[in-house]
Amino acid sequence: MLIDAMLTDFLYSTRRELTHEDFDDYRQDLVDRPSLANFAIALGLPEVSSSWNRKNRKPPEDEPGVWGEMFEAVVGVLFLDADRDFDQVSKWLCDRFLEEAVDG
C-alpha cells in the first residue's frame, strides 16, 4: 500500500495527462510482485539477505513473491526510520526506481 501510494503521488504530480485507466495500468505493472522483485534485485537485496545463502535457493527472478515482499518490507522500514516522512521516502523510491520504470 505504501509503495502504491507513492507511485500514485508520483504519477499525479508528474503525469497529469494520464487517464484513470493509465494510472491503473501503471499501478498494476509497477507494484506487482515481479516488478518489486526486480527493484529488490536492483537494490542488491539478494546479496545481503541471509535467506539467499540457503541451500537449493532459487534465483530471485524465480521467486518474485519472496523478493517483492522483501522490497516492500525495506520500504516500510525506511518509512519508519524516516519518522514516517512520506515525502522523503517517496523521493528515494521515485528517484531510485519508479521514475526510470515509468519512463521505460
Helices and strands as residue ranges (DSSP letters): H 2-14, H 20-30, H 33-43, H 45-48, G 50-53, G 60-62, H 64-81, H 86-93, I 94-98, H 99-103
